[in-house]
Amino acid sequence: MIIGLTGKNASGKGEVAAYLKLRGFVFYSLSDVLREELKKMRKSITRDNLTWLGNKLRDEEGPSVLADKIIDKLEVDRHYVIDSFRNPEEVKAFRRTSEFVLLSIEASQKIRFKRMQERNREKDAKTLADFIKQENRELTSSEPTKQNLEACAKLANHHVENEGSLQDLNKTLDKLFSRLLMGRRRPSWDEYFMKIAKVVASRSNCMKRKVAAVIVKDGRIISTGYNGTPRGIKNCNEGGCERCNSFAPSGQNLTECHCSHAEENAIVQAAYHGISIKNSVIYSTFAPCLLCTKMIINSGIQEVVYNEAYPLGQDSIALLKEAGIKSRKLSTHHTLS
């Protein structure tokens, strides 16, 4: 799960982040990207400089640049809390990951200014007038690359009122996260095995396309394969296949290709290790070609699940149907969990 935090200055985002860090969430702040850049530029880390640099980077590299840099760091097996969403495009970038929930932490201006006075940081606004002036610069903007806290708040999944004590906030968070974590959706078995196939595809050495297949029997993975040159042959991406390295158009000169297909490799690997794949299911990131289809039929596989259709695959699907083998397309996207 990825929890995003947005809110006005001194609303309590830091307290929510601390609450989650104590419960095993890994913390990142979008503004950390800006702090690192300011240090390189030898500029002081003030709220004005953070705002200036954030707007500058969004102008130069796109409005979601800060979110994109953090997303690149995330792993699928962890919970995260991400602070400082200030532009709606940052929210939209994280929406493309799975299980992202945005919280808007909210408190009245009077309470927030009082909190700022109590924490007494050196570079905080010292008067209510300066506090309001600073806040108004961040609240809204007609320019898509500028800070727009109001737009972010409108995109929030949950609005967390933080008008009381820290104890009150923690009680609110206990209830909220008990509900969120208990209601988490797990991937289906189809999604689970197809996502594993996509990870296997990252091992492919083919220059043309990375494809992988996973063979499953009784809910267990019994063989995997990815496309590439045969065992003991120079890898495709090292010059092992002239056809792939010439960037030939898809579907042309296939008889000259030295690479074995993913389904072929998964089936052959099972045979190599003496593993029966009769009555199994094969999950492939790409629908099988005609050659792999014939191997699938003769190997006793009973079902083919694929993620993307093969441009020349009409004959393959028809042949599978004639042989009494189920085939279906499963659409999934590579997302963080």
Buried (B, 14 or more C-beta within 10 A) or exposed (E): BBBBBBBBBBBBBBBBBBBBEEEEBBBBBBBBBBBEBBEEEEEEBEBEBBBBBBBEBBBEEBBBBBBBBBBEEBEEEEBBBBBBBBBBBBBEBBEBBBBBBBBBBBBEBEBBBBBBBEEEEEEBBEEBEEBEEBBEEBEEBEEBBBBBBBBBBEBBEEEBBBEEEEEEBBEBBEEBBEEBEEEEEEBEEBBBBBBBBBEBBEEBBBBBBBBBBBBBBEEEBBBBBBBBBEEEBEBBBEEBBEBBBEEBEEEEEEEEBBBBBBBBBBBBBBEEEEEEBEEBBBBBBBBBBBBBBBBBBEBEBBBBBBBBEBEEBEEBBEBBEEBEBEBEEBEBEEBBB
